[in-house]
Amino acid sequence: MGAHALAAALRGAGDDHRAAFARYEERMRPFVALNQALAVENPGGPASEESVDRAKRALALED
């Protein structure tokens, strides 16, 4: 997912790698934050199915 998002950002930014990295961070941050939160949601046990589903849907691939 991350590699695809980075490739899309680089492709869309032309020669401006700084803009590409900013776009990549913007797209990935919600996905990363939700997935990191799963680790601490229920210490010693699994995260709720609702939280896992929300984390899975936090990033959509672009063409």
Phi and psi in degrees as GROMACS dihedral restraints (atoms count N, CA, C in turn):
[ dihedral_restraints ]
;  ai    aj    ak    al  type     phi  dphi    fc
    3     4     5     6     1   -63.5    20    10
    4     5     6     7     1   -42.3    20    10
    6     7     8     9     1   -64.1    20    10
    7     8     9    10     1   -40.2    20    10
    9    10    11    12     1   -65.0    20    10
   10    11    12    13     1   -43.6    20    10
   12    13    14    15     1   -64.2    20    10
   13    14    15    16     1   -39.5    20    10
   15    16    17    18     1   -67.3    20    10
   16    17    18    19     1   -42.6    20    10
   18    19    20    21     1   -60.4    20    10
   19    20    21    22     1   -43.4    20    10
   21    22    23    24     1   -63.3    20    10
   22    23    24    25     1   -41.3    20    10
   24    25    26    27     1   -65.5    20    10
   25    26    27    28     1   -42.6    20    10
   27    28    29    30     1   -65.7    20    10
   28    29    30    31     1   -41.3    20    10
   30    31    32    33     1   -63.2    20    10
   31    32    33    34     1   -39.6    20    10
   33    34    35    36     1   -79.6    20    10
   34    35    36    37     1   -13.1    20    10
   36    37    38    39     1   -99.2    20    10
   37    38    39    40     1     0.7    20    10
   39    40    41    42     1    61.9    20    10
   40    41    42    43     1  -123.7    20    10
   42    43    44    45     1   -92.6    20    10
   43    44    45    46     1     2.6    20    10
   45    46    47    48     1   -97.1    20    10
   46    47    48    49     1    86.1    20    10
   48    49    50    51     1   -65.6    20    10
   49    50    51    52     1   -29.9    20    10
   51    52    53    54     1   -65.2    20    10
   52    53    54    55     1   -40.9    20    10
   54    55    56    57     1   -65.5    20    10
   55    56    57    58     1   -38.1    20    10
   57    58    59    60     1   -63.5    20    10
   58    59    60    61     1   -45.0    20    10
   60    61    62    63     1   -65.9    20    10
   61    62    63    64     1   -36.7    20    10
   63    64    65    66     1   -65.0    20    10
   64    65    66    67     1   -42.6    20    10
   66    67    68    69     1   -64.6    20    10
   67    68    69    70     1   -41.9    20    10
   69    70    71    72     1   -59.3    20    10
   70    71    72    73     1   -47.8    20    10
   72    73    74    75     1   -60.3    20    10
   73    74    75    76     1   -43.6    20    10
   75    76    77    78     1   -60.0    20    10
   76    77    78    79     1   -43.0    20    10
   78    79    80    81     1   -72.8    20    10
   79    80    81    82     1   -39.7    20    10
   81    82    83    84     1   -83.6    20    10
   82    83    84    85     1   -27.4    20    10
   84    85    86    87     1   -54.2    20    10
   85    86    87    88     1   -49.0    20    10
   87    88    89    90     1   -61.5    20    10
   88    89    90    91     1   -40.7    20    10
   90    91    92    93     1   -62.2    20    10
   91    92    93    94     1   -46.7    20    10
   93    94    95    96     1   -65.6    20    10
   94    95    96    97     1   -45.6    20    10
   96    97    98    99     1   -60.2    20    10
   97    98    99   100     1   -45.2    20    10
   99   100   101   102     1   -64.8    20    10
  100   101   102   103     1   -39.6    20    10
  102   103   104   105     1   -71.4    20    10
  103   104   105   106     1   -37.0    20    10
  105   106   107   108     1   -66.0    20    10
  106   107   108   109     1   -35.0    20    10
  108   109   110   111     1   -64.7    20    10
  109   110   111   112     1   -26.3    20    10
  111   112   113   114     1   -60.2    20    10
  112   113   114   115     1   -32.6    20    10
  114   115   116   117     1   -67.2    20    10
  115   116   117   118     1   -26.2    20    10
  117   118   119   120     1  -114.9    20    10
  118   119   120   121     1     1.9    20    10
  120   121   122   123     1   -62.9    20    10
  121   122   123   124     1   -43.3    20    10
  123   124   125   126     1  -138.9    20    10
  124   125   126   127     1    79.1    20    10
  126   127   128   129     1   -52.8    20    10
  127   128   129   130     1   130.0    20    10
  129   130   131   132     1    86.3    20    10
  130   131   132   133     1    -2.7    20    10
  132   133   134   135     1  -147.9    20    10
  133   134   135   136     1   177.9    20    10
  135   136   137   138     1   -77.2    20    10
  136   137   138   139     1   155.7    20    10
  138   139   140   141     1   -72.2    20    10
  139   140   141   142     1   159.1    20    10
  141   142   143   144     1   -67.4    20    10
  142   143   144   145     1   151.0    20    10
  144   145   146   147     1   -59.6    20    10
  145   146   147   148     1   -37.2    20    10
  147   148   149   150     1   -61.2    20    10
  148   149   150   151     1   -43.5    20    10
  150   151   152   153     1   -66.4    20    10
  151   152   153   154     1   -40.6    20    10
  153   154   155   156     1   -63.9    20    10
  154   155   156   157     1   -44.7    20    10
  156   157   158   159     1   -61.7    20    10
  157   158   159   160     1   -42.2    20    10
  159   160   161   162     1   -63.3    20    10
  160   161   162   163     1   -41.4    20    10
  162   163   164   165     1   -65.6    20    10
  163   164   165   166     1   -38.7    20    10
  165   166   167   168     1   -63.5    20    10
  166   167   168   169     1   -35.2    20    10
  168   169   170   171     1   -91.0    20    10
  169   170   171   172     1     6.2    20    10
  171   172   173   174     1   -75.2    20    10
  172   173   174   175     1    -9.9    20    10
  174   175   176   177     1  -141.3    20    10
  175   176   177   178     1   126.6    20    10
  177   178   179   180     1  -110.3    20    10
  178   179   180   181     1   137.8    20    10
  180   181   182   183     1   -75.0    20    10
  181   182   183   184     1   139.4    20    10
  183   184   185   186     1   -97.9    20    10
  184   185   186   187     1   157.8    20    10
